[in-house]
Amino acid sequence: MNVAYMGYIAQELKQWGVITELAKFYSVSRQFIYTLINTFKAIMPQLFSPQRKEESISKKELFSKMLSYRMEGRCSIEAISSLMQRDKLALSSVGMISQTLSSIGKLLPSNIESNITAPIELMVASDEIFSKSIPILITVDPISSAILSIKKAESRKGEEWKRHYDELRENGFSIKGVVRDEGNGLGLGAKESIPDAIYQVDTYHAIAHRLGLLVEKLDKQAYRIIEVQEQSKDKKAHQKKLEEYIELSDNFRYLYHCIIHQLKPFKDTGEVREKQEAKEEIETALELMEILNTTAITTEIKSIRKILPNLLNYFDQTAQVLNDCQSLNLTQYELQNLCLEWQWEKALIKAKVQSRRNQAREQIKFYQAFNQELLQERYTTMKEIIFKKLETIIQASSMVETINSILRPYLNNSKNQVTQSFLNLFMFYHNHRRYRAGKRKGKTPMELLTHTKQERDWIELLVEEIESKDKNFFI
């Protein structure tokens, strides 16, 4: 060891001739000295590094890592296995991880449990999302974003949806209304389970999306005619057709925006829009659209007329909200301007075109400055109160689309092999995880739903839930 150490030091300090002197002094070859030095270098970490005690990780801690990788990291089972094997952790095989996560999910409910004595009255949003061809029935609270129920189903028929709503009612939820699309099964199930609930057609899918696609289609047709005209030698031959399509597109776009304008709860003056007045204006715009006389437009108008009676029910919610605001220390003028600020903030969220987003931002800045000057020190408090009340006006089931966008990466990295146990786990995670950005920043969906502070992390709560169902799970 002494010879190897002296040789190593000589090499590090570049002391030439020391290896030869050592070989002569000990009567060994220079090659033997070099072999000793290489051996010494190999065992140096064990000789001079501090000894570390092997850390033992409990089963509960291992499962917590699995859950964090799966839900927070959105890792596939294979990726979780690789990460745990890299850290030399036990229970890291693909089969063990898959079985563990499945067992955890099976211990969790597919319907949220309110755990309160008085029923929670909610206006909910329901829809179907798909994993390949497998329907997943989901109902959410649009205000808190909490998932109330998420179920893998065999079909989208009425009996499946009736069972869905029946279970929600059994768990302490009073459903005062459902925002949904025009799906027959969903509508039939809701009617049978909650016949007295308000039925609100999703205004986005019913109007904005459906007619908006026609606007785009007409524009594309006009551009195609322009391309044909430019490539043709006889440009005048296509001029009349081009003019007709441009006129058709412009007229339809104008009427489309007239209808969209009538869907806003408040007029440009801040006054609440009357339900009957809005209905009549929409009907007039639809009649004028029919005069344009194209098969595609006529077909869509027929569908819209069928759902029109249930399209504007949210105006009743608006009237109720404003009635509730009468007890606040606000003049009508102050209330109207706060409502307009809220409406422009909603418009910014909905806007897809940059020009509309820019317009919304400018209007928001204007009303923020105006309302601050108008209300002075009361502005922040009154804005918070009014906006919270206005958020209860639900026009669309867009929150379901938001949940779908959160769920989709998990389905993709599992090749759409969805199981009910995973959906249960996903619901628990989503409802108890804390938002890091947006208007819900710092809150969890369950906090917003129950108005009860959540003190602990979602994994801690999940571990407690598992132990309450199976006390030997982590042993």
PyMOL commands that set and color helices and strands:
alter all, ss='L'
color gray80, all
select helices_A, chain A and resi 2-12+18-26+30-48+59-72+77-86+94-106+158-170+184-193+203-231+236-262+275-291+295-310+314-327+332-350+354-390+398-413+420-432+445-450+458-469
alter helices_A, ss='H'
color red, helices_A
select strands_A, chain A and resi 120-131+134-140+147-152+173-180+198-201
alter strands_A, ss='S'
color yellow, strands_A
deselect
rebuild
show_as cartoon
